[in-house]
Amino acid sequence: MFVEEYTHYDQIPPAYVQACMEHNQNLFFDPQWFALLEKHIVQNGTAVKYLCFLDERKKIEAILPLLITKTHPRNLNSFANFYSLDFSPLFTKPIHQCGKTIKKIAEYFCQHAAHWDSLHLFPVDADSLAIIQLEHAFREKGFETVFDFFHHNWIYINPGLEFAQFLARKSKKIRDISRLERKLFKEHKGEIKIIRTSDKNLENYIRDYTKVYDNSWKDSENYPGFIPDLIRLCAEKEILRLGILYLEDIPVATQLNIHHNTTTLIYKLCYDEAYKSKSVGAILSKNMMQVAFDGDRATFIDYGCGNDAYKKDWMSHRLEKKSLKIFNNNFNGKKAALKNRVSKILDLLRGQTP
């Protein structure tokens, strides 16, 4: 088994990056996503480790990006934070061909058991083949593994409907948005712009997005440069769907969607609170949903993390993202596993359930 370790994204050989990009299933499995995270969220007190797994011919098979805190260097975490909506090792082949590679990952941690106490991967889809096989591989090596709740995830599985058909099946509250839209544009000069790719006006649209966000109810971004860079990256990849609603040439609502393969992800949305009474957020959301159905022919619409009531109005199924915790068999690992079990029991006794 050949494993190479890198502490910065720029150190990873370009051929490795390119190989992993060819089979990524969504943006969060794209090496460039981790370059973006590294640029903005890695600060004093944290470090990144990219474990690159190679075959016997020294060809890259997988990359596992990890985040390490200097206060607890033996507790390893997936390289993810609140911007991340999914996580997995990055593979260079279709996942059904990666069984041997996944076993190599578990074997690596077995061989290096003296250097870690716990491995925490989040957020993960516990029903995905990659995560199922990864959990099984670690369990086969004798490590204790556990899936814990991480966050709710509302989705809509489109059986082939056009937007008008979809809308007709929704509640009166949702259908009534069309009337509010007609009323709004009758009373005000307004337009909705959908930005998909890079052009000379992209930076202006990013400034408009930021202006709306700053005037919204949302807390300030912890990393103010992250979303603008994400918009630029998505525009470059032509997966950007940035909607902005203007009234009298003033940006008043914005929604950032990401369309990859046949999935539309609703990533960020906000509106200027001064225009709340005009339902500008709902009107923009309705139009962005129409883009997903009739423009992109999305078969899967993902409303990201959270159990907000308004998401239920639009979506059809509530799923759960999990965290996969893997505990070493040393003293600290067993102590962490016991602490995790006790914490879950206490939550049950308190009636705290997801």
C-alpha positions as CSV (number, residue, x, y, z in Angstrom):
1,M,0.0,0.0,0.0
2,F,1.3,3.4,-1.0
3,V,0.1,6.5,0.8
4,E,1.3,10.1,0.4
5,E,0.5,12.9,2.8
6,Y,0.2,16.5,1.9
7,T,-0.5,19.5,4.2
8,H,-1.6,22.0,1.5
9,Y,-3.8,21.6,-1.5
10,D,-1.2,23.2,-3.8
11,Q,1.2,20.4,-2.9
12,I,-1.1,17.6,-4.3
13,P,0.2,16.6,-7.8
14,P,-2.2,18.0,-10.4
15,A,-2.7,14.6,-11.9
16,Y,-4.2,13.4,-8.6
17,V,-6.6,16.3,-8.5
18,Q,-7.7,15.8,-12.1
19,A,-8.3,12.1,-11.6
20,C,-10.6,12.8,-8.7
21,M,-12.5,15.5,-10.5
22,E,-13.5,13.1,-13.2
23,H,-15.8,11.0,-10.9
24,N,-17.1,13.5,-8.3
25,Q,-20.8,13.1,-7.7
26,N,-21.3,16.7,-6.4
27,L,-19.5,19.8,-5.6
28,F,-18.6,18.6,-2.1
29,F,-16.7,15.7,-3.6
30,D,-14.7,18.0,-5.9
31,P,-11.0,18.7,-5.0
32,Q,-11.6,22.4,-5.7
33,W,-14.1,22.5,-2.9
34,F,-11.4,21.6,-0.5
35,A,-9.0,24.2,-2.0
36,L,-11.8,26.8,-1.3
37,L,-12.2,25.6,2.3
38,E,-8.4,25.7,2.8
39,K,-8.2,29.2,1.6
40,H,-10.8,30.6,3.9
41,I,-11.4,28.4,7.0
42,V,-7.9,27.0,7.9
43,Q,-6.5,29.4,10.5
44,N,-4.2,29.3,13.5
45,G,-5.0,26.3,15.6
46,T,-6.1,24.0,12.7
47,A,-4.2,22.1,10.0
48,V,-5.1,20.0,7.0
49,K,-3.9,16.6,6.0
50,Y,-4.6,15.1,2.5
51,L,-4.1,11.4,2.5
52,C,-3.5,10.2,-1.0
53,F,-4.0,6.4,-1.6
54,L,-2.1,4.9,-4.6
55,D,-2.2,1.5,-6.2
56,E,0.8,-0.7,-6.9
57,R,1.6,1.2,-10.1
58,K,1.6,4.5,-8.0
59,K,-1.6,5.7,-9.6
60,I,-4.0,7.7,-7.4
61,E,-7.1,5.9,-6.2
62,A,-8.5,8.2,-3.5
63,I,-7.9,11.3,-1.5
64,L,-9.1,11.6,2.1
65,P,-9.0,15.3,3.3
66,L,-8.8,15.6,7.1
67,L,-8.8,18.6,9.5
68,I,-6.8,18.5,12.6
69,T,-7.0,20.8,15.6
70,K,-3.7,21.6,17.4
71,T,-5.5,21.3,20.7
72,H,-6.6,17.7,20.0
73,P,-4.2,16.5,17.3
74,R,-5.1,12.8,17.8
75,N,-8.8,13.4,17.1
76,L,-9.1,13.5,13.3
77,N,-12.1,15.1,11.5
78,S,-13.3,15.3,8.0
79,F,-12.2,18.5,6.3
80,A,-15.6,20.1,6.6
81,N,-17.5,22.8,8.4
82,F,-21.0,24.4,8.3
83,Y,-20.5,25.2,4.6
84,S,-20.2,21.5,3.8
85,L,-23.4,19.6,3.1
86,D,-21.8,16.2,2.2
87,F,-18.5,14.4,2.7
88,S,-16.8,11.4,1.4
89,P,-13.3,10.3,0.4
90,L,-12.6,11.4,-3.2
91,F,-12.3,8.5,-5.6
92,T,-11.0,8.2,-9.1
93,K,-13.4,5.4,-10.2
94,P,-17.1,4.8,-9.9
95,I,-17.9,3.9,-6.3
96,H,-18.9,0.3,-7.1
97,Q,-15.3,-0.3,-8.3
98,C,-13.7,1.2,-5.1
99,G,-14.2,-1.7,-2.6
100,K,-10.5,-2.5,-2.5
101,T,-9.5,1.1,-2.1
102,I,-11.9,1.6,0.8
103,K,-10.3,-1.4,2.6
104,K,-6.9,0.2,2.0
105,I,-8.1,3.3,3.9
106,A,-9.1,1.2,6.9
107,E,-5.9,-0.7,6.7
108,Y,-3.9,2.5,6.8
109,F,-5.5,3.6,10.0
110,C,-4.9,0.1,11.4
111,Q,-1.2,0.3,10.6
112,H,-1.0,3.9,12.1
113,A,-3.1,3.1,15.2
114,A,-0.5,4.6,17.5
115,H,-1.1,8.1,16.0
116,W,-4.8,8.6,16.4
117,D,-7.6,8.2,18.9
118,S,-10.8,8.9,16.9
119,L,-11.9,9.7,13.4
120,H,-15.0,11.8,12.9
121,L,-16.5,12.0,9.4
122,F,-19.3,14.5,8.8
123,P,-21.8,15.2,7.2
124,V,-22.3,11.8,5.5
125,D,-25.0,10.0,3.7
126,A,-25.2,6.8,5.8
127,D,-27.1,5.1,2.9
128,S,-24.4,5.8,0.3
129,L,-22.4,2.9,-1.0
130,A,-19.1,4.6,-0.2
131,I,-20.0,5.3,3.5
132,I,-21.6,1.9,4.0
133,Q,-18.4,0.2,2.7
134,L,-16.1,2.5,4.7
135,E,-17.9,1.8,8.0
136,H,-17.9,-1.9,7.3
137,A,-14.1,-1.9,6.5
138,F,-13.3,-0.2,9.8
139,R,-15.6,-2.5,11.7
140,E,-13.9,-5.5,10.1
141,K,-10.6,-4.2,11.5
142,G,-12.0,-4.3,15.0
143,F,-12.7,-0.6,15.4
144,E,-15.9,0.6,17.1
145,T,-18.0,2.6,14.7
146,V,-21.2,4.6,15.2
147,F,-23.6,6.7,13.1
148,D,-25.0,9.8,14.9
149,F,-27.6,12.3,13.7
150,F,-26.0,15.4,12.2
151,H,-28.7,17.4,10.5
152,H,-32.0,17.1,8.7
153,N,-32.1,17.4,4.9
154,W,-35.3,18.2,3.0
155,I,-35.5,17.0,-0.7
156,Y,-37.8,16.6,-3.6
157,I,-37.6,13.7,-5.9
158,N,-39.1,14.8,-9.3
159,P,-41.1,12.0,-11.0
160,G,-40.8,14.0,-14.3
161,L,-43.1,16.9,-13.6
162,E,-43.0,20.3,-15.2
163,F,-43.1,23.2,-12.9
164,A,-46.8,24.0,-13.5
165,Q,-47.7,20.4,-12.6
166,F,-45.5,20.6,-9.5
167,L,-47.1,23.9,-8.4
168,A,-50.6,22.6,-8.9
169,R,-49.9,19.9,-6.3
170,K,-48.7,22.4,-3.7
171,S,-50.7,24.1,-0.9
172,K,-52.7,27.3,-1.5
173,K,-50.0,29.3,0.3
174,I,-47.4,28.2,-2.3
175,R,-49.7,28.6,-5.3
176,D,-50.7,32.1,-4.1
177,I,-47.1,33.3,-4.6
178,S,-47.9,33.7,-8.3
179,R,-50.6,36.2,-7.5
180,L,-48.2,38.1,-5.1
181,E,-45.7,38.2,-7.9
182,R,-48.1,39.7,-10.4
183,K,-49.1,42.3,-7.8
184,L,-45.5,43.2,-7.0
185,F,-44.5,43.7,-10.6
186,K,-47.6,45.7,-11.3
187,E,-46.8,48.1,-8.5
188,H,-43.0,48.3,-9.0
189,K,-40.5,48.2,-11.9
190,G,-38.8,44.9,-11.2
191,E,-37.0,42.0,-12.8
192,I,-35.3,38.7,-11.8
193,K,-31.9,37.9,-13.2
194,I,-30.5,34.3,-13.3
195,I,-26.7,34.2,-13.5
196,R,-25.2,30.9,-14.7
197,T,-21.6,31.6,-15.9
198,S,-18.8,34.0,-15.6
199,D,-19.1,37.2,-17.6
200,K,-18.0,40.8,-17.3
201,N,-20.9,41.6,-14.8
202,L,-20.3,38.7,-12.4
203,E,-18.5,40.9,-9.9
204,N,-21.4,43.3,-9.9
205,Y,-23.8,40.5,-9.2
206,I,-21.6,39.3,-6.4
207,R,-21.7,42.8,-4.9
208,D,-25.5,42.7,-5.2
209,Y,-25.7,39.4,-3.5
210,T,-23.5,40.7,-0.6
211,K,-25.7,43.9,-0.4
212,V,-28.8,41.8,0.1
213,Y,-27.2,39.5,2.6
214,D,-25.9,42.5,4.6
215,N,-29.5,43.9,4.7
216,S,-31.1,40.6,5.7
217,W,-31.8,39.0,9.1
218,K,-28.9,36.7,8.8
219,D,-25.8,36.9,11.0
220,S,-22.6,38.1,9.3
221,E,-20.6,35.5,7.6
222,N,-17.7,34.1,9.7
223,Y,-15.7,33.9,6.5
224,P,-16.9,36.8,4.3
225,G,-14.8,35.9,1.3
226,F,-16.0,32.3,1.1
227,I,-19.4,32.7,-0.7
228,P,-18.1,35.2,-3.3
229,D,-15.3,32.7,-4.1
230,L,-17.9,29.9,-4.2
231,I,-20.0,31.9,-6.7
232,R,-16.9,32.4,-8.9
233,L,-16.0,28.7,-8.7
234,C,-19.5,27.6,-9.6
235,A,-19.6,30.1,-12.5
236,E,-16.3,28.8,-13.8
237,K,-17.7,25.2,-13.7
238,E,-21.1,26.4,-15.2
239,I,-23.0,25.0,-12.3
240,L,-24.0,28.4,-10.9
241,R,-27.7,29.4,-10.6
242,L,-27.6,32.7,-8.8
243,G,-31.0,34.5,-8.8
244,I,-31.4,38.1,-7.9
245,L,-34.7,40.0,-7.6
246,Y,-34.5,43.8,-8.3
247,L,-37.1,46.4,-7.5
248,E,-36.5,49.8,-9.0
249,D,-33.0,48.6,-9.8
250,I,-32.3,47.8,-6.2
251,P,-31.4,44.2,-5.3
252,V,-33.8,43.0,-2.7
253,A,-33.7,39.2,-2.7
254,T,-31.1,36.6,-3.7
255,Q,-30.8,32.9,-3.9
256,L,-27.8,30.8,-4.6
257,N,-28.5,27.4,-6.3
258,I,-25.9,24.9,-7.5
259,H,-27.0,22.6,-10.4
260,H,-24.7,19.5,-10.8
261,N,-25.6,16.6,-13.0
262,T,-29.3,16.3,-12.5
263,T,-29.5,17.7,-8.9
264,T,-30.3,21.3,-8.0
265,L,-29.0,22.3,-4.5
266,I,-30.7,25.3,-2.9
267,Y,-27.6,26.6,-1.0
268,K,-28.3,30.1,0.2
269,L,-31.2,32.5,0.2
270,C,-32.0,35.8,1.8
271,Y,-33.9,39.0,1.3
272,D,-33.7,42.6,2.4
273,E,-35.8,42.9,5.5
274,A,-37.1,46.3,4.4
275,Y,-39.0,44.4,1.6
276,K,-40.3,41.5,3.8
277,S,-43.9,42.5,3.5
278,K,-43.7,42.2,-0.3
279,S,-42.8,38.5,-0.1
280,V,-39.7,39.0,-2.3
281,G,-38.0,35.9,-0.9
282,A,-40.9,33.6,-1.7
283,I,-41.3,35.2,-5.2
284,L,-37.7,34.6,-6.0
285,S,-37.8,31.1,-4.6
286,K,-40.8,30.2,-6.8
287,N,-38.9,31.4,-9.9
288,M,-35.7,29.6,-9.0
289,M,-37.8,26.4,-8.5
290,Q,-39.2,26.9,-12.0
291,V,-35.6,27.2,-13.4
292,A,-34.8,23.8,-11.7
293,F,-37.9,22.1,-13.1
294,D,-38.2,23.6,-16.6
295,G,-34.7,24.9,-17.3
296,D,-32.4,22.3,-15.8
297,R,-34.9,19.4,-15.8
298,A,-33.7,18.5,-12.3
299,T,-34.7,15.0,-11.0
300,F,-33.6,15.7,-7.5
301,I,-33.9,19.0,-5.6
302,D,-32.0,19.4,-2.3
303,Y,-32.9,22.1,0.2
304,G,-29.7,21.7,2.2
305,C,-29.4,21.4,5.9
306,G,-32.1,22.3,8.4
307,N,-35.6,21.4,9.4
308,D,-37.2,24.9,8.7
309,A,-41.0,24.7,8.3
310,Y,-40.9,26.5,4.9
311,K,-38.8,23.8,3.4
312,K,-41.6,21.2,4.0
313,D,-43.9,23.5,2.0
314,W,-41.7,22.9,-1.1
315,M,-40.2,19.5,-0.6
316,S,-41.5,15.9,-0.4
317,H,-39.1,13.9,1.8
318,R,-37.1,14.6,5.0
319,L,-33.8,12.7,5.2
320,E,-31.0,12.8,7.8
321,K,-27.3,13.4,7.3
322,K,-25.2,11.5,9.8
323,S,-21.8,11.7,11.3
324,L,-19.6,8.5,11.2
325,K,-17.5,8.2,14.3
326,I,-14.7,5.6,14.4
327,F,-12.9,4.9,17.7
328,N,-9.4,3.5,18.1
329,N,-8.9,0.5,20.4
330,N,-6.4,2.4,22.6
331,F,-7.3,3.9,26.0
332,N,-8.3,7.3,24.7
333,G,-10.3,5.8,21.9
334,K,-12.3,3.5,24.2
335,K,-12.8,6.5,26.6
336,A,-14.2,8.6,23.7
337,A,-16.5,5.8,22.6
338,L,-17.8,5.4,26.2
339,K,-18.3,9.1,26.5
340,N,-20.3,9.1,23.2
341,R,-22.5,6.2,24.3
342,V,-23.2,7.9,27.7
343,S,-24.1,11.2,25.9
344,K,-26.6,9.5,23.7
345,I,-28.2,7.8,26.7
346,L,-28.5,11.1,28.5
347,D,-30.1,12.7,25.4
348,L,-32.7,9.9,25.3
349,L,-33.4,10.3,29.0
350,R,-33.9,14.1,28.5
351,G,-36.2,13.4,25.6
352,Q,-33.8,15.1,23.2
353,T,-34.3,13.4,19.8
354,P,-33.6,14.7,16.3
